[in-house]
Amino acid sequence: MPTVREIRERADAARARANELRSTIQAAAEPNQADVEAMDTAMSEANTLYDQADAQEQREQRWTDLENRGRPLPPFKNAPATGGDSGNAGEFGNGDRERAAMLARYSIRRALLGAADIREGRPFTGVEAEIHQHTGGMAVGRRDGGPCVRIPWDAPVSRSLFPRGWQFRDVTTSTIGSTVPTLVQPTLIELLRARMVLTTLGVRTITGFTQPFTIPRQNAGASGEWVGEQGSATKSNATTNAAAFAPKTATGNTILSRRSLLQSNIDAENFAVEDLINTIAQMVEIAAINGAGSSTVPRGIFQTSGVGSVAVGTDGGALTWAHLTSMVGAVSAANAPAGSRMWLLHPLMTAWMARTVRVANYPKYLFDIDTPNAPIAGFGYAETTNVPSNFVKGASSDCYGIAFGLWSELMLALMSTLDILADPYSLAHTGDVRYAAFQDVDVNVRHAASFAICADARLV
């Protein structure tokens, strides 16, 4: 039987003949009927061969899929580090096709049930168990004295949590009803990042590390001098330091009823995912924005030393056009990369700026609704209530934070899988199960001078 490649080569040759005949016919004053018939024959032959190649390729793929169903899951591969515009972390290359097919059948609900099975000493089986086993290198394995199920960041979740336009398909077998969705994309990491407004700003996400690590960075360059004839310059060297990352653990817990876990419908899956991930996602975003930077909490951009700072007044006060342009100037004067700089602010501050004029008696506002793509001093923005609105300055405790900069310079390291620990004992009298979620993360910046903040703006 000819191979797919051989069939396509024959099809390409037939298409080439058809093209040559077409050129001859178009160049002739009077088309030769024999040439027209030969062209039609070549076109028909090419189409037939292409159809045969497609059918043969599909046949071989079905055989490959059938053989792969009996093979063990390939080793877990960490998702690559991604930036704000670098694509999805959960995409698979050709070498990951087997694993992608396994993840397409993954169910968060069944993984939660598996956590209870592990805790109870019962067998944990299925796709979820295989992936749990192969992600062992990415997780601690035990939390709070008990076993946990590990959910990789490229595990798929339910369809209703994502925008329109994502593609899905349903399993329709005799054992699983068509109400249980399986997804091709997106993935669990996308759910977490989608909840973070920082993602829309272009925050760089790093995965694949479980232990403390550093990223070298240059903090000073070599110097030069003008010299006379036969003069020599003073020696100087570029210097470096490092952006350090160490895992900090975000955790939360929720209770799922026995009956909700026994359901095999979309709503049960959504509920499990929403409850378990929402708390962790909010904690990560809040820490990235204003974390204290302790041994247990990441350091957020508002608490990072070296960022540009613009102050409004002794007790805070009303933001002005001068303050905004000063923040832009601070980032530019630090020679920060001229990428997609954007603003981050609280929604109430956005509303206040939209009704505050730049200059008295001039109908232009701090937030210019006439330029929706770049409404604040010529730059875009994102807003979230995770931006603090209770900073203290002098006698005021109602100050809002505003940040401006190149957000791809802010790095978020996801340093574990999402660990789920099941507790079926404390609520055994009701049959409910308490689930605790754990995620190790850290935050750092490549260059602090790429950002400027204001922490004393008030709605006055």
Summary of the structure (lengths in Angstrom):
residues: 460
radius of gyration: 29.3
end to end distance: 80.3
largest distance: 95.2
contacts: 1399
relative contact order: 0.13
helix: 37%
strand: 23%
